[in-house]
Every structure is written in structure tokens, then in C-alpha cells.
Amino acid sequence: MHSDSRLPRQRQLFSLSTLPIFLFSLTLCVLNLSQPVSAIKFEIPAYRYPPAKCIWNAAHPGALVIVTANVGPGDNQRVDVEIVDSGPEKNTYLSKRGIKGESRFAITAHSEGDVGVCFKNYLENGATGEKVKSRVVDLDVDIGADAVDYNAIANQESLSGLETEMRKLEGIVKEIVDELGYLKKREERFQKTNMSTNVRVQNFAWFTMFSLIGLGVWMIFHMRSFFKKKYLID
């Protein structure tokens, strides 16, 4: 009888002690599932004057961007890569000719907007043929916290597995805070634009109303003068 009365209490203590770990694991799972997938695999046809094939990803100023491109084999073909952004200055971060195999590039975004990784597949040595040649590109773009190598940080600072996950979680939370701050600034800018537009519309409405009133008064006096000249009214 005494042992039965202690059993529920032991189970309750066990569940309370494991609750923070469970919540932490659940948070990590949700955050991992919420991360966008930036890996993509595609083919680039080869032409003498090829168009650019660009993959765009949103990035904030100061964000670290790691681009990993694995270019498949292809005869008489040259693949060039260029990393640009869609900001007002149209920055070009990197331009490299003839990449082969796996290549890794790291840049830091300078302006707000999308960062584009553009590929061009040139047909070289006068190669011709009825069948269009192409090369396969396996592209992986990591931005912000996803671009940080936490394994290297863990080895350098001798962090445990839990500390490494906490550091990763800290980076993700910082990104979320930065994103919320950016959205707040955009909302404030839109609100200022809305208020400015509202004031301009009101001013235009008052100007239109006073102009119509003035035009109406002028027409009354003009018609009155005209009718007096024609002796239609006294």
C-alpha cells in the first residue's frame, strides 16, 4: 500500500524533469522544419550565346551567403557563374569563368533584396550538332544561420552537442528577430507613405473644391454682367 502511494509522485517528478528537454527538442524540430530548402538541381543547355539561368534567394544586408555549386561533366562546354543582387545598386559580388566539379563561394550581402546565382553554359570549340548539349548543376545556397559551420565552431570552442544546438538555436532566433525588425521598419515606411498620400489627396480635394467654388462665383458675376449688357436684367 505504501509503495503504491509513491508511484504517481515519482512519475510526476519524472515528467516535470523531462518537460524542458521535451520542449527544447520540439522547438528545434519546428525551427528545422520551418527552414526553407535552398538546394536545387537543374540542367543548363549549351549555346554560343547562352541566356543566364538565375536562382534568387532573399537576403538582408550583412547576411553571410554560402554558394555550393556542383557542375556535372560536359564536352566542349564552359559554365560561368556570377553572383549579383537585385538592390538599387545592382552589386556584382563574384564572377568566375569555367567552373568544374564542386565549387564553393562565400559572399556578404550589401543591400536589401534578393541575391541571384546566375549560370551561363557556353558552347566552345565550334561544336555543333542536332542534339542540344547540357550540363547538370547541383546548387545549394545557405544564408544567415544556415551558412555558419557550427561543427567547426564546436571543434574550435570544445562545445558539447547540446551547446552546439543552443548556439544554432541562438543564430536562428537572431535571424527571426532581425526579420521582425525589418518588417517593422517596412511597416513604418509604408505607414509614412500612406499618411503622406492621404495628406496629398486631402490637399488636392480642398484645392479642387475651392477651385470649383471660385469658378462658380466667377461664372455668376460674368453672366450677370453679360445679361446687364444685353439689358435682360436690371
VOBA-1610 file (N, C-alpha, C; in pm, whole numbers, padded with zeros to 5 digits, always signed):
BEGIN
Met+00083-00120+00000Met+00000+00000+00000Met+00086+00124+00000His+00197+00121+00076His+00287+00236+00083His+00358+00260-00050Ser+00399+00151-00116Ser+00468+00165-00244Ser+00375+00218-00351Asp+00246+00181-00347Asp+00152+00229-00448Asp+00129+00379-00437Ser+00133+00436-00315Ser+00110+00578-00297Ser+00227+00661-00347Arg+00347+00605-00354Arg+00465+00679-00400Arg+00479+00676-00551Leu+00420+00581-00617Leu+00440+00564-00761Leu+00390+00683-00843Pro+00270+00734-00822Pro+00227+00850-00900Pro+00316+00971-00881Arg+00367+00991-00759Arg+00454+01105-00734Arg+00585+01093-00810Gln+00640+00971-00815Gln+00764+00951-00890Gln+00743+00977-01039Arg+00631+00932-01092Arg+00601+00957-01234Arg+00585+01106-01261Gln+00523+01178-01166Gln+00504+01322-01185Gln+00637+01394-01184Leu+00726+01354-01091Leu+00857+01417-01086Leu+00937+01390-01213Phe+00925+01268-01263Phe+00997+01233-01386Phe+00947+01315-01504Ser+00816+01332-01516Ser+00760+01408-01627Ser+00796+01554-01617Leu+00798+01611-01494Leu+00834+01751-01478Leu+00980+01775-01511Ser+01066+01678-01478Ser+01208+01695-01505Ser+01241+01685-01652Thr+01164+01607-01724Thr+01190+01590-01868Thr+01113+01689-01952Leu+01027+01772-01893Leu+00948+01867-01971Leu+01033+01970-02043Pro+01134+02035-01978Pro+01216+02132-02054Pro+01288+02070-02171Ile+01341+01947-02154Ile+01411+01881-02265Ile+01315+01852-02379Phe+01194+01810-02343Phe+01095+01782-02447Phe+01058+01908-02524Leu+01037+02020-02450Leu+01002+02146-02516Leu+01117+02195-02603Phe+01241+02179-02555Phe+01356+02220-02632Phe+01368+02140-02762Ser+01348+02008-02752Ser+01354+01923-02871Ser+01243+01957-02969Leu+01123+01985-02915Leu+01011+02021-03001Leu+01038+02152-03072Thr+01100+02250-03001Thr+01132+02379-03063Thr+01233+02362-03176Leu+01334+02278-03152Leu+01433+02253-03256Leu+01370+02190-03379Cys+01280+02094-03358Cys+01214+02029-03471Cys+01132+02128-03551Val+01059+02216-03481Val+00976+02314-03552Val+01062+02410-03631Leu+01173+02457-03569Leu+01260+02551-03639Leu+01330+02486-03757Asn+01369+02361-03743Asn+01431+02292-03855Asn+01334+02273-03969Leu+01208+02240-03936Leu+01108+02222-04042Leu+01072+02354-04106Ser+01085+02465-04032Ser+01047+02594-04088Ser+01154+02653-04178Gln+01276+02597-04180Gln+01381+02649-04265Gln+01354+02615-04411Pro+01367+02716-04503Pro+01342+02689-04643Pro+01449+02601-04705Val+01410+02519-04798Val+01504+02433-04869Val+01562+02511-04985Ser+01695+02530-04985Ser+01760+02610-05087Ser+01840+02525-05185Ala+01837+02393-05175Ala+01909+02307-05269Ala+01822+02281-05391Ile+01883+02285-05508Ile+01811+02266-05633Ile+01904+02202-05735Lys+01848+02120-05820Lys+01925+02052-05925Lys+01856+02076-06058Phe+01933+02119-06159Phe+01875+02154-06288Phe+01979+02136-06398Glu+01933+02143-06522Glu+02018+02132-06640Glu+02030+02268-06708Ile+02148+02296-06761Ile+02171+02419-06837Ile+02209+02382-06980Pro+02126+02416-07078Pro+02163+02389-07218Pro+02277+02480-07261Ala+02359+02427-07352Ala+02477+02500-07400Ala+02446+02567-07534Tyr+02481+02695-07545Tyr+02466+02772-07668Tyr+02591+02858-07685Arg+02607+02911-07807Arg+02719+03002-07828Arg+02698+03133-07753Tyr+02575+03179-07750Tyr+02540+03299-07675Tyr+02426+03263-07578Pro+02460+03197-07469Pro+02355+03142-07382Pro+02290+03249-07294Pro+02162+03233-07264Pro+02099+03320-07164Pro+02139+03276-07024Ala+02123+03367-06931Ala+02160+03339-06792Ala+02047+03264-06722Lys+02086+03164-06646Lys+01993+03090-06560Lys+02021+03133-06416Cys+01927+03207-06356Cys+01950+03266-06224Cys+01857+03204-06119Ile+01913+03179-06003Ile+01839+03132-05887Ile+01847+03241-05780Trp+01729+03290-05736Trp+01724+03404-05645Trp+01682+03361-05505Asn+01746+03422-05405Asn+01713+03399-05264Asn+01716+03532-05191Ala+01621+03552-05099Ala+01615+03676-05023Ala+01726+03679-04918Ala+01787+03797-04901Ala+01894+03814-04803Ala+01891+03958-04751His+01928+03973-04624His+01934+04104-04561His+02078+04156-04566Pro+02097+04287-04551Pro+02234+04342-04551Pro+02318+04281-04439Gly+02440+04245-04471Gly+02531+04185-04374Gly+02515+04035-04358Ala+02421+03974-04429Ala+02399+03830-04417Ala+02507+03753-04493Leu+02557+03647-04432Leu+02655+03559-04496Leu+02583+03464-04591Val+02633+03455-04715Val+02575+03369-04817Val+02682+03271-04865Ile+02656+03143-04849Ile+02747+03038-04895Ile+02681+02968-05014Val+02750+02969-05127Val+02700+02906-05250Val+02788+02786-05282Thr+02726+02671-05291Thr+02796+02547-05328Thr+02736+02496-05458Ala+02817+02495-05564Ala+02772+02453-05696Ala+02853+02333-05742Asn+02785+02226-05777Asn+02849+02105-05829Asn+02807+02090-05975Val+02901+02117-06067Val+02873+02116-06210Val+02913+01981-06268Gly+02821+01917-06335Gly+02848+01787-06395Gly+02936+01797-06518Pro+02983+01682-06569Pro+03072+01684-06686Pro+02996+01721-06813Gly+03073+01769-06912Gly+03016+01806-07042Gly+03126+01843-07140Asp+03124+01782-07259Asp+03227+01809-07359Asp+03200+01939-07431Asn+03309+02014-07455Asn+03303+02140-07531Asn+03202+02238-07471Gln+03197+02242-07339Gln+03106+02333-07269Gln+03182+02404-07157Arg+03150+02532-07140Arg+03212+02611-07034Arg+03103+02680-06954Val+03100+02654-06825Val+02999+02712-06737Val+03061+02828-06659Asp+03001+02945-06671Asp+03042+03063-06596Asp+02937+03093-06489Val+02982+03143-06376Val+02893+03176-06266Val+02912+03322-06227Glu+02802+03385-06189Glu+02805+03524-06144Glu+02704+03540-06031Ile+02744+03607-05925Ile+02657+03631-05810Ile+02627+03780-05802Val+02500+03813-05810Val+02456+03953-05813Val+02342+03970-05713Asp+02294+04093-05700Asp+02176+04118-05618Asp+02080+04208-05693Ser+01959+04218-05639Ser+01853+04296-05704Ser+01835+04432-05638Gly+01933+04476-05561Gly+01924+04605-05494Gly+01934+04720-05592Pro+01917+04842-05542Pro+01922+04959-05633Pro+02058+04978-05698Glu+02165+04932-05635Glu+02299+04948-05691Glu+02339+04835-05784Lys+02261+04724-05788Lys+02290+04610-05875Lys+02434+04561-05854Asn+02466+04524-05731Asn+02602+04481-05698Asn+02634+04347-05763Thr+02758+04335-05809Thr+02812+04209-05858Thr+02920+04162-05761Tyr+02891+04055-05688Tyr+02981+04009-05584Tyr+03091+03920-05637Leu+03061+03843-05739Leu+03158+03744-05786Leu+03128+03710-05931Ser+03232+03689-06008Ser+03218+03645-06147Ser+03336+03553-06179Lys+03305+03429-06214Lys+03411+03330-06238Lys+03378+03250-06363Arg+03482+03226-06444Arg+03466+03153-06570Arg+03512+03008-06555Gly+03444+02922-06627Gly+03488+02784-06640Gly+03493+02707-06509Ile+03387+02706-06432Ile+03387+02628-06309Ile+03360+02481-06342Lys+03424+02392-06268Lys+03410+02248-06289Lys+03399+02179-06154Gly+03328+02067-06154Gly+03315+01992-06031Gly+03245+02073-05923Glu+03288+02055-05799Glu+03227+02125-05687Glu+03303+02253-05657Ser+03231+02363-05654Ser+03289+02494-05623Ser+03210+02555-05508Arg+03282+02627-05422Arg+03220+02686-05303Arg+03258+02834-05298Phe+03157+02919-05283Phe+03180+03063-05279Phe+03111+03122-05157Ala+03173+03225-05099Ala+03117+03293-04982Ala+03116+03442-05007Ile+03001+03505-04985Ile+02988+03650-05001Ile+02909+03705-04882Thr+02907+03836-04870Thr+02827+03906-04769Thr+02737+04005-04841Ala+02608+03993-04820Ala+02512+04080-04888Ala+02530+04224-04842His+02523+04316-04939His+02544+04457-04909His+02414+04537-04899Ser+02309+04491-04966Ser+02185+04569-04970Ser+02066+04477-04949Glu+01951+04538-04920Glu+01829+04463-04900Glu+01774+04418-05035Gly+01739+04291-05046Gly+01685+04241-05171Gly+01719+04094-05190Asp+01712+04050-05314Asp+01740+03911-05347Asp+01882+03897-05401Val+01947+03789-05363Val+02079+03754-05415Val+02061+03646-05519Gly+02112+03670-05639Gly+02096+03576-05750Gly+02226+03509-05787Val+02221+03378-05807Val+02334+03299-05856Val+02303+03264-06002Cys+02377+03323-06095Cys+02348+03312-06238Cys+02453+03225-06307Phe+02406+03134-06392Phe+02494+03044-06467Phe+02472+03066-06616Lys+02582+03052-06692Lys+02577+03053-06838Lys+02661+02937-06889Asn+02606+02859-06981Asn+02675+02743-07037Asn+02709+02773-07182Tyr+02838+02797-07208Tyr+02883+02834-07342Tyr+02924+02709-07420Leu+02889+02707-07548Leu+02932+02601-07639Leu+03063+02644-07702Glu+03170+02567-07678Glu+03303+02607-07720Glu+03354+02522-07837Asn+03466+02569-07894Asn+03540+02497-07999Asn+03454+02470-08123Gly+03359+02558-08148Gly+03276+02544-08267Gly+03195+02416-08272Ala+03162+02360-08157Ala+03085+02235-08152Ala+02944+02259-08205Thr+02900+02169-08289Thr+02765+02175-08345Thr+02701+02038-08336Gly+02574+02034-08358Gly+02503+01907-08355Gly+02354+01931-08345Glu+02278+01831-08388Glu+02134+01846-08381Glu+02084+01841-08237Lys+02149+01761-08156Lys+02106+01748-08016Lys+02171+01857-07931Val+02089+01926-07854Val+02138+02033-07768Val+02212+01973-07648Lys+02334+02017-07630Lys+02412+01969-07516Lys+02375+02046-07391Ser+02397+01983-07277Ser+02364+02048-07150Ser+02451+01989-07040Arg+02454+02060-06928Arg+02526+02014-06809Arg+02435+02026-06689Val+02453+01934-06597Val+02370+01930-06476Val+02441+02007-06366Val+02365+02092-06298Val+02418+02173-06188Val+02339+02140-06062Asp+02411+02106-05957Asp+02353+02083-05825Asp+02391+02201-05738Leu+02292+02285-05708Leu+02318+02412-05639Leu+02260+02409-05498Asp+02338+02458-05404Asp+02294+02468-05264Asp+02333+02607-05215Val+02234+02684-05169Val+02257+02821-05121Val+02216+02827-04975Asp+02311+02861-04888Asp+02286+02876-04745Asp+02303+03023-04707Ile+02205+03076-04633Ile+02204+03218-04598Ile+02187+03233-04448Gly+02263+03326-04390Gly+02247+03357-04248Gly+02296+03245-04158Ala+02209+03202-04067Ala+02247+03098-03970Ala+02275+02965-04039Asp+02208+02938-04152Asp+02233+02813-04223Asp+02373+02808-04283Ala+02434+02926-04305Ala+02566+02930-04368Ala+02680+02913-04267Val+02648+02917-04139Val+02751+02904-04036Val+02785+02757-04015Asp+02914+02726-04011Asp+02960+02589-03987Asp+02972+02569-03836Tyr+02863+02519-03777Tyr+02862+02501-03631Tyr+02950+02385-03587Asn+02977+02290-03674Asn+03068+02180-03637Asn+03209+02233-03616Ala+03251+02325-03705Ala+03384+02384-03688Ala+03390+02468-03561Ile+03282+02541-03530Ile+03278+02620-03407Ile+03283+02529-03285Ala+03211+02417-03292Ala+03211+02323-03179Ala+03349+02264-03156Asn+03419+02230-03265Asn+03554+02175-03251Asn+03652+02280-03199Gln+03634+02404-03244Gln+03726+02510-03202Gln+03705+02550-03057Glu+03579+02556-03013Glu+03549+02600-02877Glu+03519+02484-02782Ser+03534+02361-02831Ser+03510+02241-02750Ser+03370+02241-02688Leu+03271+02259-02774Leu+03132+02263-02730Leu+03072+02123-02732Ser+02982+02099-02640Ser+02910+01973-02639Ser+02798+01977-02743Gly+02731+01862-02760Gly+02623+01857-02858Gly+02510+01951-02824Leu+02474+01957-02695Leu+02366+02046-02652Leu+02406+02192-02668Glu+02532+02225-02636Glu+02578+02364-02652Glu+02581+02404-02800Thr+02618+02309-02886Thr+02617+02339-03029Thr+02476+02366-03079Glu+02380+02285-03035Glu+02240+02308-03075Glu+02188+02440-03019Met+02231+02474-02898Met+02190+02603-02841Met+02250+02719-02920Arg+02375+02706-02964Arg+02436+02810-03047Arg+02363+02822-03180Lys+02326+02709-03237Lys+02250+02712-03362Lys+02113+02776-03341Leu+02049+02741-03230Leu+01919+02799-03198Leu+01931+02950-03177Glu+02041+02992-03115Glu+02063+03135-03094Glu+02074+03210-03227Gly+02144+03150-03323Gly+02157+03213-03454Gly+02023+03222-03526Ile+01942+03116-03515Ile+01810+03116-03580Ile+01720+03221-03517Val+01722+03228-03383Val+01640+03327-03314Val+01683+03468-03351Lys+01815+03491-03363Lys+01865+03623-03404Lys+01814+03659-03543Glu+01812+03560-03633Glu+01759+03586-03766Glu+01611+03623-03761Ile+01536+03553-03675Ile+01393+03584-03662Ile+01374+03725-03608Val+01455+03764-03508Val+01446+03899-03452Val+01481+04003-03559Asp+01587+03977-03637Asp+01624+04070-03744Asp+01513+04081-03849Glu+01450+03968-03880Glu+01341+03969-03977Glu+01223+04050-03925Leu+01190+04034-03797Leu+01081+04112-03738Leu+01115+04260-03735Gly+01242+04294-03706Gly+01283+04433-03710Gly+01271+04493-03849Tyr+01310+04412-03949Tyr+01298+04459-04087Tyr+01152+04480-04126Leu+01065+04387-04086Leu+00923+04401-04116Leu+00864+04523-04045Lys+00912+04550-03923Lys+00864+04667-03851Lys+00904+04795-03923Lys+01029+04801-03972Lys+01073+04919-04046Lys+00993+04936-04175Arg+00966+04826-04243Arg+00886+04835-04365Arg+00745+04884-04334Glu+00688+04834-04224Glu+00554+04878-04186Glu+00554+05028-04153Glu+00658+05077-04083Glu+00666+05219-04052Glu+00682+05301-04180Arg+00763+05250-04275Arg+00780+05323-04400Arg+00650+05326-04480Phe+00579+05213-04484Phe+00451+05210-04554Phe+00349+05301-04487Gln+00352+05307-04354Gln+00259+05393-04282Gln+00287+05540-04312Lys+00416+05577-04317Lys+00450+05714-04352Lys+00407+05747-04496Thr+00428+05653-04586Thr+00384+05675-04724Thr+00233+05688-04733Asn+00162+05606-04656Asn+00016+05612-04655Asn-00032+05747-04601Met+00030+05792-04491Met-00010+05920-04434Met+00022+06036-04529Ser+00139+06031-04591Ser+00175+06136-04686Ser+00080+06138-04805Thr+00044+06020-04855Thr-00051+06013-04967Thr-00189+06065-04925Asn-00229+06032-04802Asn-00359+06079-04753Asn-00361+06231-04744Val-00252+06291-04695Val-00246+06438-04686Val-00250+06500-04825Arg-00179+06442-04920Arg-00179+06497-05055Arg-00317+06488-05119Val-00385+06376-05097Val-00519+06360-05152Val-00615+06462-05090Gln-00602+06483-04960Gln-00687+06583-04895Gln-00659+06723-04947Asn-00532+06756-04963Asn-00497+06888-05016Asn-00550+06906-05159Phe-00539+06802-05239Phe-00591+06810-05375Phe-00743+06825-05375Ala-00809+06755-05281Ala-00956+06767-05272Ala-00996+06909-05232Trp-00926+06968-05132Trp-00956+07106-05093Trp-00929+07202-05208Phe-00818+07182-05280Phe-00786+07269-05395Phe-00893+07259-05503Thr-00937+07135-05529Thr-01042+07116-05630Thr-01172+07183-05587Met-01208+07169-05459Met-01333+07227-05411Met-01328+07380-05419Phe-01219+07441-05372Phe-01208+07587-05377Phe-01201+07637-05521Ser-01136+07559-05608Ser-01131+07600-05750Ser-01270+07599-05811Leu-01350+07496-05780Leu-01486+07490-05834Leu-01574+07601-05777Ile-01557+07631-05648Ile-01634+07741-05589Ile-01596+07874-05653Gly-01465+07896-05669Gly-01420+08019-05734Gly-01469+08030-05877Leu-01462+07917-05950Leu-01510+07918-06089Leu-01660+07946-06093Gly-01736+07888-05997Gly-01881+07913-05994Gly-01913+08058-05966Val-01840+08121-05868Val-01863+08263-05838Val-01828+08350-05958Trp-01714+08317-06023Trp-01676+08396-06143Trp-01780+08383-06252Met-01837+08265-06274Met-01939+08247-06377Met-02065+08326-06343Ile-02102+08332-06214Ile-02221+08408-06175Ile-02205+08557-06208Phe-02089+08613-06168Phe-02066+08756-06196Phe-02052+08781-06345His-01989+08689-06418His-01973+08707-06561His-02108+08703-06632Met-02193+08608-06597Met-02325+08600-06659Met-02411+08720-06620Arg-02395+08767-06498Arg-02471+08884-06454Arg-02432+09006-06536Ser-02300+09023-06556Ser-02253+09135-06638Ser-02300+09122-06783Phe-02299+09001-06835Phe-02341+08978-06974Phe-02490+09011-06992Phe-02572+08964-06898Phe-02716+08992-06909Phe-02747+09141-06892Lys-02667+09212-06809Lys-02688+09356-06795Lys-02655+09429-06923Lys-02548+09385-06992Lys-02513+09448-07118Lys-02621+09425-07225Lys-02687+09314-07217Lys-02794+09284-07313Lys-02929+09339-07265Tyr-02930+09411-07153Tyr-03050+09469-07094Tyr-03157+09364-07066Leu-03109+09245-07028Leu-03205+09140-06991Leu-03241+09147-06846Ile-03153+09205-06766Ile-03182+09224-06623Ile-03139+09365-06586Asp-03193+09411-06474Asp-03157+09544-06425Asp-03028+09536-06346
//
